[in-house]
Amino acid sequence: MIPIYYFSASGNTKYCVELVQRGFHDKNMLVELINIKSVRHLPFPDPNSLYPAIGIAFPVYEFMVPRIILIWLKKLPKAKKITPFLIIDTSGGLPCNSAGVAMDLLRQKNYEPLGVLEIPTPTAEPFFSNKYYPVGWTQEILDKCYFFGSLVANRLKKEKKDFIDLRLGRLRFARLTNYFYQYFLKGQSSSAGMLKYNPSKCNQCGACENICPMAAIDIKKLPKPFNDNRCMLCANCVRICPNHAITISYRPKKIPPSAKETPKSRPGYIDPKKYHPSSKQKHSTGYLKLLFRMMKKKS
Ligand SMILES: Cc1cc2nc3c(=O)[nH]c(=O)nc-3n(C[C@H](O)[C@H](O)[C@H](O)COP(=O)(O)O)c2cc1C
């Protein structure tokens, strides 16, 4: 049995992994989908069991692995034997190097990459829709998920280890990933009003508190029940609230100077030096200087 752990806020990732699972099942290989619902109770594979492979699936948030998955990857127990792993990420089309970051963290835990699948999903504006299963999926995308499942199943059966790379493209912003991560997340967390709460509409039912994957809501803490430092803007609370007491404000935010510092203490911080070798700088400073001079001449 292959466990695939997934986090999905608006349903895209869940939909993808279900299709991948079908691909596996049609090749007579069992896959169990395990939902990562809350940082408070993170499910993990048993380090003493031998799995043919494990999988992790997540949506890309702010050009990065979402915080809940970074915490999961950090806490994942080290496998006793080298185990193949799969990564599935869904995004609005800009996954950047999220898969690479997850890959590096998994390698540190004795897992070796077997396949990566990146799925561009129809992102509803602004990033979420009320429909559980989103509309606008093309047949090509559905086929790609199913194909990935059956391809990996075949490889595992034949005990072939060659890497299946179904990433979106070679666009890798690895060196920028950490910067983007801290820029956006710190920017968001310090900008009052990203998550807007209307106490007059709230009946304190606690549905938002129960569904928040980051344990960022304490409905008793009025008038501000949200912990912005924990919130990753998945919008689960916005969707579940029966009284529409929570909304997301997409006002341009002011980035504080502190966002430019490197918060090494934050969960999931990865030293840029430890990125995948393919993300290392390819051009010498001399080459870049020459390029810069040429650009200056042209303009
Ligand atoms: C807070 C937030 C940040 C996002 N950041 C990105 C991003 O940086 N790049 C991108 O391509 N899509 C981004 N998206 C879109 C999601 O990755 C995409 O809609 C994904 O399929 C959602 O998966 P889910 O339905 O399983 O939650 C973001 C969505 C949210 C809610």
The ligand as a Gaussian input file, in Angstrom:
#p B3LYP/6-31G(d) Opt

LIG

0 1
 C       -2.868000      31.917000      -0.399000
 C       -2.694000      31.342000      -1.779000
 C       -1.513000      31.512000      -2.442000
 C       -1.322000      30.998000      -3.742000
 N       -0.130000      31.184000      -4.359000
 C        0.055000      30.688000      -5.613000
 C        1.310000      30.858000      -6.273000
 O        2.235000      31.411000      -5.753000
 N        1.446000      30.350000      -7.521000
 C        0.414000      29.724000      -8.160000
 O        0.591000      29.325000      -9.288000
 N       -0.776000      29.525000      -7.549000
 C       -0.977000      29.993000      -6.295000
 N       -2.183000      29.802000      -5.656000
 C       -3.215000      29.005000      -6.327000
 C       -3.287000      27.608000      -5.771000
 O       -2.028000      26.980000      -5.777000
 C       -4.220000      26.757000      -6.615000
 O       -5.463000      27.353000      -6.705000
 C       -4.329000      25.351000      -6.040000
 O       -4.799000      24.489000      -7.046000
 C       -5.252000      25.279000      -4.857000
 O       -5.288000      23.941000      -4.421000
 P       -6.413000      23.376000      -3.462000
 O       -7.714000      23.582000      -4.179000
 O       -6.086000      21.934000      -3.314000
 O       -6.360000      24.116000      -2.179000
 C       -2.366000      30.290000      -4.383000
 C       -3.571000      30.105000      -3.686000
 C       -3.744000      30.625000      -2.400000
 C       -5.030000      30.387000      -1.677000

